[in-house]
Amino acid sequence: MGLHKYLMTVRKLNNMGRWSTDFMHQRATVSEHSFFVAQVGQMLALIEEENGNKVDWCRLFRKLINHDVVEAMTGDIISTVKYKNAQLRDMLGMLEKEIVEENLLASMEEPYKSIYREILFDGKDDTLEGEILRCADYIDAIVECINEVKLNNLHPFVDKFRSIVRRLSESDLASVRYFIGEILPGLTEGCRELEQCGVADGTEPAGRGDGSTNEEKKDE
């Protein structure tokens, strides 16, 4: 049937590290990342509902737990490559679908083939649930940056932190505003480098330019 192959494929994420082009003191696997993104997404959704917004929980959790499964077959393609330009991004998207079709879905029977074809590529979009996923992905990257900075791995993680927080702040979600105003300060508390740089709210330190590069555009 091929479902056994799916389970064995997903297990590869347990050994796939993130941020592969950067030195890290504590490197999370894609599995660990996916679990934390699901936890963050759940928190954001709860805050959204407290602010009067209706969340489709089934759609949300399907997005959260499946958003990086494809990386079990492609690896964690670094953002400097994937998002270099729109043409390359679209080509890589097509390649990902071909790889999944050939290496995973081809061995599945219906109706599971159609079901997995849909859910594996139902990720970030313009729905509330898709935006929650996008922001949860950013927040996990922010937490990883904070952890590295606290371990004195300042370059490039101070600049990455600043860049990702800035992009997160562009979201209109009530939960994101709450995270930045109420949760993020607790995460950065005691992290002198971030506090002194004035980046706890994503703002630039005085007398310093943007400092961001394509490398920081990691849509984790």
N, C-alpha and C positions, 0 to 999 in steps of 0.2 A: 504493500500500500504506500510506503514511502513516509509515513508519519514517524517511524522510528528514526529515519534519516534526519528529519526535521529536529528531533530532540537532540541527537548527537551533534548536529550542526550548531544549534544554539549554545550547547555547552562549550564550544570553542571560545565564546565571549569571556569565559572565566579566566582565560590566559592571555587575552589581548589587552595590552596596555594603551592608555590614552596619552596625548601630548607627546607623541613619539619623537619629535624633533627637539624637545627641550629636556635638559637635565632636571630631574625632580628627586627630592628626598623621599617622597611617598607617592608612588604612581598608582592610581586607581585602575582597575580593569574596566572594560566596557560593561561587564555584568554589574559591578559595584556602582558605576555611574547610572545605569538604567534603574537600579533599585532606588538610589537616592533621588533621581529625577521623579520617580513615581511618588515618593514621599513628599517632595516639594510640591509637585502638581496637586496632590491631595490637599495639602495645606492651603495653596492658593485658591483651590476650588471652594473649600470651606469658607474662606474669607469672602469670596465672591458671593456665595449664597447669603452670608450675613449682611451683605450689602444689597440684597434684593435681586441678584441675578440667578437665573435658573441654569444649572449645570446638568448636562447629559452625562451621567456618571459612567454609563456603559461605554459610550464613545470615548470619553476621556481616558479611562483605564486601558482601553484597547490601544489608544495612541501612545500612552506613556510606556507601557511594557513592551511595545513592538517597535519603537521608533529607531532603534539601532540594531535590530536583528540582522539586517542586510550586511552589516559590517563583519558578521561571522564568515561571510564569503568574499568580501572585498577588502577587509582590513579597515582600519580607521584612517581614511584618506584625510590628510592634513588640509586645513582650510586655505592655506596659501595656494594650494593647487586647486581645490574644489571650487573656490569662489574667486579665482583670479579674474574671470570675466564671465558674462552670462552665457556665451557660446560654450565654453568649456564646462560650466556647471550643467547645462542642458545635455551635453554629450555624455558626461559622467552619469547623469540620471538615467539616460537610455541604456548605458552600459550596465549599470546596476540591475535594471530590470531584466536585461538579457541574461546576466549571470545567475540571477535568482531563478529565472525560468528554466535554464538549462541544467543547473546543478541541484535544484531543490524541487521545484514544482513539477518538473517532467516526470518524476517518479511517484507523484501523488495521484490518487483517484479522486473523481468527483464525488461529493460536492466540495471536498476539502481543498482541492486545488484552487477553485474559484474563491473560496473563503479566504485562504491565505494570500492569494494574489491581491485581494482587496486590502486586507488589514496590514500587510507588510509595507504598503506604500501609502497608508492613510495616516500621514503625520502632521506636520505643521501646515496650517491653512488659515483661512479667514474666519473660521468659526471660533466661538469662545473657547472651546476645548483645544483647538489648534493653537490659539494664542497662549493658553495656559501652558501647553507643552513647550512652546518656544521660550517662554519666560522661565520655566522650570529648568530648561537646559542651560540658559544663561546663569541662573542662580547656582547650579551645581558647579559651573566653571568658576564663578566668583568665589565659592567656598574653597575650591581647590587652590585658587590663587592666594587666598588669605592664609591657608595652611602652609603653603610654601614660603610666603613672606615671613610668617611667624618662625619658620625654621631657618631664616636668614638667607633664603634663596630669592634675592631681591630682583635680579635681572633674569628674565624679562617680566616677572610676575607682578611687580608694582604697576607697570604700564599696562599689562594685560587686564589687571583688575580695573584700572581706571577706564579703559576702553569698553569693557564689557558692561560695567555699571552704567556708563553713559548710554549705551544702546538699550539696556534694560529700561532705563528711565524714559525712553521714547514710547513705551507702551501706555495705553490708556486704562489698563485694568486697575480697578480699585485695590486689588490684592497686591499689585506691584507697588503702588504708592504706599500701602501699609508696610510692605516688606522693607522698602528703602527707608521709610521714616521710623519704623518701630523695631524691626528685626535686625537689619544690617548693622546698626550701631553696636548691638550686643555681640555680633560676630567679630567685629573689628576691635572691640574693646581690649586695650592693652597692647595692641599692635602699633607700636610707636611709629614705624615707618609709614604706615598708611595714614595715621592721624596727622603726622607732621607734614606729609605731602598734601594734605587737604583733599584726599580722594575718597573719604568715607562716604561722601554723597555723590561721587562721580565727577566732581568739579576739578578744574585744573589748579595745581599749585601756583602761587604767585611767581611771576617771572619765568614761567616755563611754557613751552609750546605744547602742541598736541601730543607728540611722542608716540602716537599709535602707528602701527604698520599693518600691512595686509596680514601678517602673521597673527595679529590679535583678533582678526575677524573670524573667530572660531564659533560657529553656530553649533555648539556641542550637542 
